[in-house]
Amino acid sequence: MTAATVIMLAGNAALADGAQTGFIYHEDMLKHDTGPSHPERKERLTAIDDRLKETGLLSSLSSVKVTPAPLDWILLVHSPEYVAEVEKSCREGKPFLHSKDTPVSADSYAAARLAAGGVLCAVDAVMDGEVKNAFCAIRPPGHHALNNKAMGFCIFNNVAIGARYVQAKYKLKKVLIVDFDVHHGNGTQAIFNDDPDVFYFSIHRSPFYPGTGGAEDKGTGQGYGLKVNIPVPAGTGDKEYIKAFEEILKPLALAFKPDFIFISTGFDAHQDDPLGGMKVTAEGYAAMTRVVKEIAEKCCNGRIVSVLEGGYSLQGLADSAEKHIQELRLGTGVSRQ
């Protein structure tokens, strides 16, 4: 086992009943400084970590050691010119990347490499059988990031890098990406738009930023039909989201038969979110997680890596992450409480 795959277990006894859920977190990701009024702030991660400690849930998870993503893996998704631009912009103290939506600081490049690296370490932990699934509490988020452009708080496309890593390192061909962030993951879809081996499913508010992800947008070339967008209006809540997961995602995903599943886990459709304008509850996120877990159990031995995207109400974020992680743990020797 390489250094990148060393797993810091909560205790060997934790694995006695089978593989557990991994937790990915690193304090250096808090150093990505977006300024005093930006919604994507370090308190998002500490709110999740604090909640897991308060409830005792953290002690039941396996803490995965996080190392920065090697550049070779990042370059499977992003152009060398763009990666160099990110590094240089942060080193030279530029205030943002490409737009004021994506502020950066001296430590942002390192944090972005740690965020992507956290996803790779989670994949290693799952594939090594150290954990069955994992949740990555990481920042900056990634699903808006394009091959050569930062967008919407995102620098490196963490999930896209993870998907290419699974395919290249572990030779797992078919990857499902489920994105329930309130915004369409335009960067993720663009990266895989013509790829028949990546099934991208997104449910998101529309019309809304970034203005992509219409129902007619089904991919291109060989990837056509394997990009499924469910645009929903402002004010949509649990019932509509769960119906889409049960009636659209589930049958399509079971037919696709993924070898690995990533979740772009945005909690900004929560009813308390200051940006989202939606009505999803923490219980709704738990229900969506159950559907994805059912797909994973039937298709790929339960292999899921869940990756934090949005979510800007600290209370709503903590509530939703707690419920989401509880659901991930079910089926690993843990009963629903």
C-alpha positions in Angstrom: 0.0 0.0 0.0 1.4 3.4 -0.9 1.6 6.4 1.4 -1.4 7.9 -0.5 -3.6 5.0 0.5 -2.7 4.8 4.2 -5.9 4.7 6.2 -6.0 6.1 9.7 -8.7 3.8 11.2 -10.9 4.7 14.1 -9.8 1.3 15.5 -9.3 -2.1 14.1 -12.4 -3.2 15.9 -14.5 -0.9 13.7 -13.8 -3.2 10.8 -14.9 -6.4 12.6 -18.4 -6.1 11.2 -17.3 -5.2 7.7 -15.9 -2.1 6.0 -17.0 1.2 7.3 -17.6 4.7 5.9 -14.5 6.8 5.4 -14.3 10.5 6.2 -12.0 12.9 4.3 -11.1 16.2 5.9 -7.9 18.2 6.2 -7.5 21.5 8.1 -5.3 23.0 5.4 -8.3 23.3 3.2 -9.5 25.9 5.6 -6.7 28.1 4.4 -8.4 28.8 1.1 -9.4 32.3 2.0 -12.4 33.7 0.0 -12.8 36.8 2.0 -15.2 37.9 4.9 -18.5 37.9 2.9 -18.1 35.1 0.5 -20.6 32.2 1.0 -18.0 29.5 0.2 -16.1 30.0 3.4 -14.0 27.8 5.8 -16.8 27.6 8.3 -18.7 25.2 5.9 -16.2 22.5 6.7 -15.9 23.2 10.4 -19.7 23.1 10.7 -19.7 19.6 9.3 -16.7 18.5 11.4 -18.2 20.0 14.6 -21.6 18.3 14.0 -20.0 14.9 13.5 -18.0 15.4 16.8 -21.1 16.6 18.7 -23.2 13.7 17.7 -20.5 11.1 18.1 -20.8 10.1 14.5 -17.2 11.0 13.7 -15.9 8.3 16.1 -17.7 5.7 14.0 -16.1 6.8 10.8 -12.7 5.8 9.4 -10.5 8.9 9.0 -8.7 8.7 5.7 -5.3 10.3 5.4 -5.4 13.1 2.8 -2.4 13.9 0.5 -2.4 16.5 -2.3 -3.4 15.2 -5.7 -0.3 14.5 -7.9 -0.3 16.8 -10.9 -0.4 13.8 -13.3 -3.9 13.0 -12.1 -5.1 16.6 -12.2 -3.8 16.8 -15.8 -6.2 14.0 -16.9 -8.9 16.7 -16.6 -7.3 20.1 -16.7 -4.9 21.6 -19.2 -1.3 22.2 -18.2 -1.7 25.9 -18.9 -4.7 26.2 -16.6 -3.0 24.4 -13.7 0.1 26.6 -14.1 -2.2 29.7 -14.1 -3.9 28.6 -10.9 -0.5 28.1 -9.2 0.9 31.4 -10.4 -2.2 33.4 -9.6 -2.2 32.2 -6.0 1.6 32.6 -5.6 1.5 36.2 -7.0 -1.5 37.2 -4.8 -4.1 37.7 -7.5 -7.5 38.2 -5.9 -9.6 35.9 -8.1 -9.5 33.4 -10.9 -11.4 34.4 -14.1 -14.3 36.0 -12.3 -15.1 37.5 -8.9 -17.1 34.4 -8.1 -13.9 32.5 -7.5 -11.6 34.4 -5.1 -8.2 33.0 -4.3 -5.5 33.5 -1.8 -1.9 32.4 -1.3 -3.0 29.0 0.0 -5.8 28.3 -2.5 -3.7 26.3 -4.9 -2.5 24.0 -2.2 -6.0 23.7 -0.8 -7.4 22.8 -4.3 -4.8 20.1 -4.7 -5.7 18.8 -1.3 -9.4 18.8 -2.2 -8.7 16.8 -5.3 -6.3 14.6 -3.5 -8.9 13.8 -0.8 -11.1 12.3 -3.5 -8.3 10.2 -4.8 -7.4 9.0 -1.3 -11.1 8.1 -0.8 -11.1 6.1 -4.0 -8.0 4.3 -2.8 -9.6 3.5 0.5 -12.7 2.1 -1.1 -10.8 0.1 -3.7 -8.3 -1.3 -1.1 -11.3 -2.5 0.9 -10.5 -0.4 3.9 -13.9 1.3 3.7 -17.0 0.5 1.7 -17.8 4.1 0.9 -16.6 7.6 1.8 -17.7 11.2 2.3 -15.2 14.0 1.3 -15.6 17.2 3.4 -13.5 19.2 1.0 -13.1 22.7 -0.4 -12.9 24.5 -2.8 -15.7 22.6 -4.6 -15.4 21.5 -8.1 -18.4 20.8 -10.4 -18.4 24.1 -12.2 -14.6 24.0 -13.1 -13.9 23.5 -16.8 -10.8 22.0 -18.4 -9.3 25.4 -18.6 -11.4 27.8 -16.5 -12.5 28.4 -12.9 -16.2 29.1 -12.4 -18.6 29.4 -9.6 -16.4 29.0 -6.5 -14.7 26.0 -8.2 -11.0 25.6 -9.1 -10.3 21.9 -9.9 -13.1 19.6 -10.8 -12.7 17.1 -8.0 -15.3 14.6 -9.1 -14.1 14.6 -12.7 -10.5 14.0 -11.5 -11.8 11.1 -9.3 -13.7 9.6 -12.2 -10.6 9.6 -14.5 -8.5 8.2 -11.7 -10.9 5.3 -11.2 -10.8 4.5 -14.9 -7.0 4.9 -15.3 -5.6 3.4 -12.1 -8.2 0.7 -11.3 -9.4 0.0 -14.9 -13.0 0.4 -13.9 -14.7 1.4 -17.1 -18.2 2.7 -16.2 -18.7 5.6 -13.8 -21.9 7.1 -12.6 -21.9 10.7 -11.3 -25.0 11.8 -9.4 -25.1 15.6 -8.9 -27.9 17.0 -6.6 -26.3 20.4 -6.1 -28.8 23.2 -6.7 -26.7 24.3 -9.7 -26.0 22.3 -12.8 -22.5 20.9 -12.8 -21.6 22.4 -16.2 -17.9 21.7 -15.8 -18.4 18.0 -15.0 -20.8 17.5 -17.9 -18.6 19.4 -20.3 -15.6 17.2 -19.4 -17.5 14.0 -20.1 -20.1 15.2 -22.6 -19.1 12.7 -25.4 -17.9 9.9 -23.1 -20.1 6.8 -23.3 -18.5 5.4 -20.1 -19.6 8.2 -17.8 -23.2 8.6 -17.0 -23.9 12.0 -15.6 -27.2 12.7 -13.8 -28.1 16.2 -12.5 -31.2 17.6 -10.8 -30.9 21.3 -10.4 -32.9 24.6 -10.2 -33.7 26.2 -13.6 -33.5 28.9 -14.7 -30.5 29.5 -12.5 -26.7 29.8 -12.6 -24.8 28.8 -14.8 -27.7 28.7 -17.3 -26.9 25.2 -18.6 -28.4 21.7 -18.1 -31.7 21.9 -20.0 -33.7 18.7 -20.3 -32.8 18.6 -24.0 -29.1 18.6 -23.1 -28.3 14.8 -23.3 -24.6 14.9 -24.2 -22.9 14.7 -27.6 -21.4 12.0 -29.9 -21.0 8.6 -28.2 -22.1 10.1 -24.9 -25.5 11.2 -26.1 -28.2 9.9 -23.9 -25.9 9.3 -21.0 -26.1 12.8 -19.7 -29.5 13.3 -18.0 -30.6 16.7 -16.7 -33.7 17.3 -14.6 -34.3 21.0 -14.4 -36.8 22.0 -11.7 -38.3 25.3 -10.7 -37.5 27.4 -7.6 -39.4 26.1 -4.5 -39.1 22.4 -5.5 -38.8 20.1 -2.5 -38.4 16.5 -1.3 -41.3 14.9 -3.1 -40.1 16.0 -6.6 -36.4 15.2 -5.9 -37.1 11.7 -4.5 -39.5 11.0 -7.4 -36.8 11.9 -9.9 -34.3 9.6 -8.2 -36.8 6.7 -7.9 -38.4 7.0 -11.4 -35.6 8.4 -13.6 -32.2 7.9 -12.0 -32.7 4.4 -10.6 -33.9 2.6 -13.7 -31.4 4.3 -16.0 -28.5 3.7 -13.6 -29.4 0.0 -13.1 -29.4 -0.4 -16.9 -26.0 1.4 -17.2 -24.5 -0.8 -14.5 -21.8 1.4 -13.2 -18.5 0.1 -11.8 -18.1 3.0 -9.4 -20.3 5.9 -8.2 -19.5 9.5 -7.3 -22.0 11.9 -5.8 -21.5 15.6 -6.3 -23.1 16.3 -2.9 -24.3 19.9 -2.9 -26.6 20.7 0.0 -27.6 24.2 -1.4 -31.1 23.0 -2.3 -31.8 22.9 1.4 -34.8 24.9 2.5 -32.6 27.2 4.7 -29.9 27.9 2.1 -29.5 31.6 1.4 -28.7 31.1 -2.3 -30.7 28.1 -3.5 -34.4 29.1 -3.2 -35.5 25.4 -2.9 -37.3 23.4 -0.3 -35.3 20.2 0.2 -34.9 18.9 3.8 -32.1 16.9 5.4 -34.5 14.0 5.4 -34.9 14.5 1.6 -31.2 14.2 1.2 -31.2 11.0 3.2 -33.8 9.6 0.9 -31.8 10.4 -2.2 -28.8 8.9 -0.6 -30.7 5.6 0.0 -31.6 5.4 -3.7 -27.9 5.9 -4.7 -26.8 3.3 -2.2 -29.4 0.8 -3.6 -27.9 1.3 -7.1 -24.4 0.9 -5.7 -25.2 -2.3 -3.9 -26.8 -3.8 -7.0 -24.1 -2.7 -9.4 -20.7 -2.1 -7.9 -20.4 -3.7 -4.5 -21.5 -0.5 -2.8 -18.6 1.6 -4.0 -19.5 5.3 -3.5 -17.4 8.3 -3.0 -19.5 11.4 -2.0 -17.8 14.7 -2.6 -19.0 18.0 -1.1 -20.0 20.7 -3.5 -22.3 23.6 -2.4 -24.3 24.3 0.8 -24.2 27.7 2.4 -26.5 27.6 5.4 -24.2 26.3 8.1 -27.2 24.8 10.0 -28.7 23.3 6.9 -25.3 22.0 5.7 -24.6 20.3 9.0 -28.0 18.8 9.3 -27.9 17.5 5.7 -24.3 16.2 5.9 -25.2 14.3 9.1 -28.2 12.6 7.6 -26.3 11.9 4.4 -23.4 10.3 6.2 -25.7 8.3 8.5 -27.3 6.8 5.3 -23.9 6.0 3.9 -23.1 4.0 7.0 -26.2 1.9 6.8 -25.4 -1.6 5.5 -22.0 -1.6 7.0 -23.0 -3.3 10.2 -25.0 -0.2 11.4 -28.8 -0.1 12.0 -30.9 2.9 11.2 -31.7 4.9 14.4 
